[in-house]
Amino acid sequence: MRIGIYLGDIKDPESIGDLTFELSFIDELIKQETNHEFVIYYFGKKAFFNNSKNIKFKCLKYFKKPEISIIPFKINTYKTPFCPLNHRLKIDKINVVFFLTPYLHEHIEVPYYTVIRDVAHRILPHFPEFNNTHTFEKIEKRLNVFLSSASKIITCNNIAKNDIKTLYDVIDENIIIQNIPYPNWLTKAKEDNSILRNNSLNKNSYIIYPAQYWTHKNHIRLILASKIMQEQNINLKVVFTGYDRGNKQYLINEAAKLNLENEIIFLDYVSHDELKALYKNAYALVYPSLAGPDSVVALEAMYYNCPVLISNHFGYNEQLKSAALYFNPLDENDIVEKIKMLNDIAFKDDLISQGNLLIKENTSKNYVDKFLNIMDSFYLTRMCWSLEESYQEK
């Protein structure tokens, strides 16, 4: 088959964590031997991959949206640049499309599969990043149509599956569960210890939380936990890394009120090489996010033998099983108690060992192999009509 894959806006591969999964998928797909042909559609000024025998990359262009909407529901006030991907797919004679992220610009008439990892905007509508009325309604109207028209939806675990079934009225058999893999950059990064020297960080002297400064990431709970650790003479600093999404200054102010200026380090986005050094030398990853249902960050930490402490719900326990230690993300006292459990060296070593086993199961190769099996199976259905011609609605 001729399979289209929608990658999205690739920009710089290290510029944003949201593309970690997508870029790892493409990186692994290039290595696979398959009889299928692939056309990878992306936005951006530069392609970070080269064409190969059966894989071609095509840069999509944005256009001004036409006055009369061709989208099959009434949203004529949508002002985001429009890309007529549906037309492009027909010209390229694409038999099926695989969306690595939901595509909400227009209706797609070619059969398609889509990956969707979470529907946090519905689960946590009270957070500022999710409760903008225009944004929320715009996403909801498009997502309802996009998910209901998908041949199959691929998500990470049963928590996500049940959310999608409940919120978008999708039947059970149209949702496939496939664990998210750890990102391929982990195997390529070179340890850059300058990040440690520049911030006076020694091995096992800090806990790390790499997460953009969104409100739902719950950084405040680690600030409160840091105060408790200070009072109990637990000498662990807290290191945050990530882009500011509007909440960073609030967190800095709250840390200052508690006289924690020397205990908490607010870093911006760090490179993969710097992040590798931070993981390898941290006492633990502590991840109090209030949104799930899975965490690529937890897999990254496990890859570098960094113990993982994480929120005790939202699907993380289904994803990480016995490879993580779980806490109540709204209870800073519980967080501190779980951190103290790592003083037991045997317990800590066992946690790391469980993480190593989990990592071996969740590779990009395994994920892509399963994807190719899904495409092979769909080919049997796709044979029911021409792979070359388009069909008019009856």
C-alpha positions in Angstrom: 0.0 0.0 0.0 0.9 3.6 -0.3 0.7 4.9 3.2 0.7 8.6 4.2 2.0 9.6 7.6 1.2 13.0 9.1 4.2 14.2 11.2 3.1 17.8 11.8 5.4 20.8 12.3 8.9 19.4 12.9 10.8 22.6 13.5 14.0 21.8 15.5 13.9 18.2 16.8 15.1 19.5 20.2 12.8 22.5 20.4 9.8 20.9 22.1 9.0 17.8 23.9 5.7 17.3 22.2 7.5 15.9 19.1 9.6 13.4 20.9 7.3 10.5 20.0 6.7 11.6 16.4 10.4 12.0 15.5 11.3 8.7 17.2 8.6 6.9 15.1 10.0 8.3 11.8 13.6 7.6 12.9 12.7 4.0 13.5 10.4 3.6 10.4 13.3 4.5 8.1 15.3 1.5 9.4 12.5 -1.0 8.7 12.3 -3.3 5.7 8.7 -3.3 4.3 6.8 -3.6 1.0 4.7 -0.6 1.7 5.5 2.9 0.3 5.4 5.8 2.7 4.9 9.5 2.1 5.7 11.6 5.2 3.8 14.9 5.4 5.3 17.7 7.5 5.4 21.4 8.1 8.6 23.4 8.7 11.4 25.0 6.8 13.8 22.1 7.0 13.5 18.3 6.8 15.5 16.4 9.3 15.4 13.1 7.4 16.4 12.1 3.9 14.3 10.3 1.3 15.0 6.6 0.9 13.9 3.8 -1.4 10.3 3.5 -0.1 10.0 6.7 2.0 9.5 10.2 0.6 9.1 13.4 2.6 6.8 16.2 1.5 6.6 19.7 3.0 3.0 21.0 3.3 2.2 24.6 2.7 -0.3 26.7 4.7 -3.0 28.6 2.7 -5.5 31.2 3.7 -8.7 29.5 4.5 -11.5 29.9 1.9 -14.5 31.9 2.8 -16.9 29.0 2.4 -15.8 26.2 4.7 -15.2 22.7 3.2 -15.2 21.3 6.7 -18.4 19.2 7.3 -19.4 21.3 10.4 -20.1 24.9 10.9 -17.0 26.8 12.1 -16.4 29.7 9.7 -14.7 31.8 12.3 -11.6 29.6 12.5 -8.7 31.8 11.6 -5.7 29.4 11.9 -3.9 28.9 8.6 -5.5 26.1 6.6 -3.7 23.2 4.8 -5.7 21.3 2.2 -4.2 17.9 3.1 -7.2 15.9 1.9 -6.6 17.1 -1.6 -2.9 16.4 -1.4 -3.6 12.8 -0.3 -5.8 12.2 -3.3 -3.2 13.6 -5.7 -0.6 11.3 -4.2 -2.9 8.3 -4.4 -2.6 7.5 -0.7 -4.4 4.4 0.4 -4.5 5.0 4.1 -3.1 7.7 6.4 -1.5 7.3 9.8 -1.7 10.5 12.0 1.0 10.6 14.6 -1.1 13.4 16.2 -4.7 14.3 15.7 -5.3 16.5 12.6 -8.0 19.1 13.1 -7.8 21.3 10.1 -10.3 19.6 7.7 -12.2 16.4 7.0 -10.1 13.6 5.6 -11.8 11.3 3.1 -9.0 8.8 2.9 -9.1 6.0 5.5 -7.0 6.9 8.5 -5.6 5.8 11.8 -4.7 8.3 14.5 -2.7 8.3 17.7 -4.1 10.3 20.6 -2.4 10.1 23.9 -4.7 12.1 26.1 -7.8 14.3 26.3 -6.6 16.4 29.2 -8.6 19.4 28.1 -11.8 17.4 28.9 -10.4 15.8 32.1 -9.0 19.0 33.6 -11.1 21.8 32.0 -10.5 24.1 35.1 -6.8 24.7 34.3 -6.0 28.0 32.5 -4.4 26.3 29.5 -7.5 24.3 28.9 -10.4 26.6 29.7 -10.2 29.2 27.0 -13.7 29.1 25.6 -12.8 29.7 22.0 -10.0 27.2 22.0 -12.0 24.5 23.9 -15.0 24.7 21.6 -12.9 24.7 18.5 -10.9 21.6 19.6 -14.0 19.8 20.7 -16.0 20.3 17.5 -13.1 19.1 15.4 -12.0 16.3 17.6 -15.5 14.8 17.8 -15.6 14.5 14.0 -12.0 13.5 13.6 -12.2 10.6 16.1 -15.6 9.3 15.0 -14.4 9.1 11.4 -11.1 7.3 12.2 -10.7 3.7 11.1 -8.9 3.0 14.3 -7.7 5.1 17.2 -4.4 4.2 18.9 -3.8 5.2 22.5 -1.5 4.3 25.3 -3.5 2.4 28.0 -7.0 1.5 29.3 -7.3 4.8 31.2 -7.0 6.7 27.9 -9.2 4.3 26.1 -12.0 4.6 28.6 -11.8 8.4 28.5 -12.0 8.4 24.7 -14.9 5.9 24.7 -16.8 8.0 27.3 -16.2 11.5 26.0 -16.3 10.8 22.2 -18.7 7.9 21.9 -16.2 5.6 20.1 -16.9 1.9 20.1 -14.5 -0.4 22.0 -13.2 -2.3 19.0 -12.1 0.8 17.2 -9.5 1.7 19.9 -6.2 0.0 20.0 -3.9 0.1 23.0 -0.2 0.4 22.3 2.3 1.5 25.0 4.3 4.7 24.2 8.0 3.9 23.5 11.0 5.7 25.0 12.4 8.2 22.6 15.3 7.4 20.3 17.3 10.5 21.3 18.3 8.7 24.5 20.6 6.4 22.5 22.3 9.3 20.8 22.8 11.9 23.5 26.2 12.8 24.8 26.5 13.6 28.4 27.1 17.4 28.9 28.1 17.9 32.6 28.5 21.6 32.2 24.9 21.9 33.3 25.9 20.4 36.6 28.9 22.6 37.1 27.1 25.8 36.1 24.4 25.1 38.7 26.6 23.7 41.5 24.9 20.3 41.3 26.6 17.1 42.6 25.6 13.5 42.1 22.5 12.6 44.2 22.2 16.2 45.5 18.9 17.0 43.8 15.6 15.7 42.4 14.6 16.6 38.9 11.3 17.5 37.2 11.6 18.2 33.5 8.3 19.7 32.5 7.1 22.8 30.7 5.8 25.4 33.2 2.1 24.6 32.6 -0.2 24.9 35.6 -1.4 21.3 35.4 2.2 20.1 35.8 1.8 20.9 39.5 5.3 22.3 40.1 3.9 24.1 43.2 3.7 20.7 45.0 7.5 20.2 44.7 8.1 23.7 46.0 6.0 22.9 49.1 7.8 19.5 49.4 11.1 21.3 49.2 10.1 23.4 52.3 9.3 20.3 54.2 12.7 18.8 53.2 14.4 21.9 54.3 12.7 21.7 57.7 13.7 18.0 58.1 17.3 18.6 57.0 17.0 16.6 53.8 19.6 18.1 51.6 18.1 17.7 48.2 17.6 20.6 45.8 14.8 20.7 43.3 15.6 21.2 39.6 12.9 22.3 37.1 13.6 22.5 33.4 11.3 23.5 30.5 9.7 26.3 28.5 7.7 28.9 30.4 4.0 28.5 29.5 2.9 31.4 31.7 3.3 30.0 35.2 7.0 30.2 35.8 7.1 33.7 37.5 4.3 32.6 39.9 6.4 29.6 40.9 9.5 31.7 41.4 7.5 34.1 43.6 6.1 31.3 45.7 9.6 29.8 46.2 10.8 33.2 47.3 8.0 33.6 49.9 9.2 30.3 51.5 12.9 31.4 51.4 13.8 28.6 49.0 15.8 30.6 46.5 18.9 28.4 47.2 16.9 25.2 47.2 15.1 25.4 43.9 16.7 25.8 40.5 14.5 27.1 37.7 16.1 26.2 34.3 14.7 26.9 30.9 14.6 24.3 28.1 17.8 22.2 28.2 19.4 20.2 25.4 19.3 16.4 25.2 22.9 16.2 26.2 22.3 18.4 29.3 19.2 16.5 30.2 21.1 13.2 30.0 23.6 14.6 32.6 20.8 15.7 34.8 19.0 12.3 34.7 22.2 10.3 35.4 23.2 12.3 38.4 19.8 13.0 40.0 18.7 11.4 43.2 15.3 10.7 41.6 12.8 12.0 39.1 9.8 13.3 41.0 6.8 13.8 38.6 3.7 15.3 40.3 1.7 16.1 37.1 -2.0 16.2 37.4 -2.6 14.9 33.8 -1.8 11.5 32.4 -2.3 8.9 31.3 1.3 8.1 30.4 4.8 9.7 30.7 7.6 9.7 28.2 9.7 11.6 30.8 9.4 8.6 33.2 10.8 6.3 30.5 13.7 8.7 29.8 14.6 8.7 33.5 14.5 4.9 33.7 16.7 4.6 30.6 19.4 6.4 32.5 18.9 4.5 35.8 17.2 7.4 37.5 14.6 6.2 40.1 11.0 7.3 39.2 8.5 8.7 41.7 5.2 9.7 40.1 1.5 10.6 40.7 -0.5 7.6 41.9 -3.3 7.8 39.3 -4.1 9.1 35.8 -2.9 5.9 34.2 0.8 6.0 35.3 0.5 2.9 37.4 -0.8 1.0 34.4 2.0 2.2 32.2 4.9 1.9 34.7 3.7 -1.0 36.9 6.3 -1.9 39.6 9.0 0.2 38.0 7.9 3.4 39.8 7.1 4.6 43.3 3.7 6.3 43.5 2.5 9.3 45.6 -0.5 11.5 46.0 0.3 14.5 43.8 -1.8 16.9 45.9 0.0 15.9 49.2 3.5 17.3 49.6 4.0 15.3 52.8 3.4 12.1 50.9 5.9 13.1 48.3 8.6 13.7 50.9 7.8 10.3 52.6 8.2 8.6 49.3 11.5 10.4 48.6 12.8 9.2 52.0 12.0 5.6 51.0 14.9 5.8 48.6 17.3 5.8 51.5 16.9 2.0 51.4 19.6 1.2 48.9 18.2 -2.3 48.2 14.7 -0.8 47.5 16.2 1.9 45.3 18.2 -0.6 43.3 15.2 -2.9 42.8 13.2 0.1 41.5 15.9 0.8 39.0 16.1 -2.8 37.9 12.3 -2.9 37.3 12.8 0.2 35.2 15.4 -1.5 33.1 13.0 -4.4 32.4 10.2 -2.0 31.4 12.5 -0.1 29.0 13.3 -3.3 27.1 9.6 -3.7 26.3 8.9 -0.2 25.2 11.2 0.5 22.3 10.4 2.4 19.1 11.2 -0.7 17.1 8.5 -2.6 18.9 6.1 0.2 18.4 6.8 0.5 14.6 6.7 -3.3 14.2 3.2 -3.3 15.7 2.2 -0.4 13.4 3.4 -2.3 10.3 1.4 -5.4 11.5 -1.7 -3.1 11.8 -1.1 -1.8 8.2 -0.7 -5.3 6.9 -4.0 -6.3 8.4 -5.8 -3.2 7.1 -4.6 -4.1 3.6 -7.0 -7.1 3.6 -9.9 -4.6 4.0 -8.4 -2.0 1.7 -8.5 -4.6 -1.1 -12.3 -4.2 -1.2 -12.0 -1.2 -3.5 -9.5 0.2 -6.0 -6.2 1.4 -4.6 -5.9 3.8 -7.5 -9.3 5.4 -8.1 -11.5 7.6 -5.9 -15.2 6.8 -5.4 -18.1 9.1 -5.4 -20.6 9.1 -2.5 -23.7 7.1 -3.5 
